[in-house]
């Protein structure tokens, strides 16, 4: 059997690491294709290094661009790979543009497609990821779901049950095998090493209580009124009487500068701006943080397992299992400051309990491989 697995952007790397480790146990020919959507060292290479992912066999070098450019260019380049390599399976994960582009290309060439993290639905078709999920799931031969909500979504959409396997969340395999290494890290050292220049008075501290911010979704960062309200809340809200570490995604950095909000954050004493963090550094912050403010689905999931209270700056989530009402830690607050303020006390002053979803147990890659091998 020959398998090609595909990655393109940062959230894919935590998902491919355990899959590749598992595949080596079998007599399977495997090639890793990186589409090159994320190309900065801190968005790509460092994750390969830190998670022991072997260098990609083929890098398509797609880079940044509009959605049509990224998807179209990936399809053209990936088609050539498939013509040459003739795999039996293409394995895609998550919901990034690589997931969409490579699943369509494979399906059109009659190569079987396996989607890891199938069935997530935000029901918000303004999200590019939702389109990617819908199309990929519609054409995949094998749909491996992280939780029962996802399985139900697929069944309701009419997917043949024999194609769906509830395997659990593969990213938690990576968390489990790296959490001990992360625990040994030192928060103050992480801040000193990763803080952006221009904030010298803020970083030489022994940090005991802190929150973490990550934000990159167009709905939060592309609009001046929305982003400036959020920035004002983080800079000035009185209930936030602890340091806030803000790891800055490239898109967010561009927007903060464009909207002239960058300097006011640099000057603010509470917020420390950080470059995108390496995997173990981020995990350490999550282990010790008092609270997370995020619009990332992956962070919502990691917070659920680590029991870190999570304020999710979105109107919806494709991961309802991470919400407090379903046993998780996360509260949806849109980007409405009033709602954030109303929920802040609840999150800061009450213990948040979470229960680990079924099969988020560190053995997911093994179940994925078995599902592929037993497919007929
Ligand atoms: C992509 C994914 C999103 C995921 C996110 C995690 C899609 C549709 N979206 O969004 O689901 O949550 O990754 O990061 O696939 N840039 C750099 N260096 C890089 C990569 C990008 O500077 O290595 C800049 C470019 O200016 C680019 C911008 O960041 O225009 C956004 O990158 P892009 O690949 O378009 O999507 P993300 O917003 O990162």
Boltz pocket constraint, residues with backbone or C-beta under 6 A from the ligand:
constraints:
  - pocket:
      binder: B
      contacts: [[A, 9], [A, 10], [A, 11], [A, 37], [A, 38], [A, 39], [A, 40], [A, 43], [A, 63], [A, 64], [A, 65], [A, 95], [A, 96], [A, 97], [A, 98], [A, 128], [A, 129], [A, 216], [A, 249], [A, 250], [A, 251]]
      max_distance: 6.0
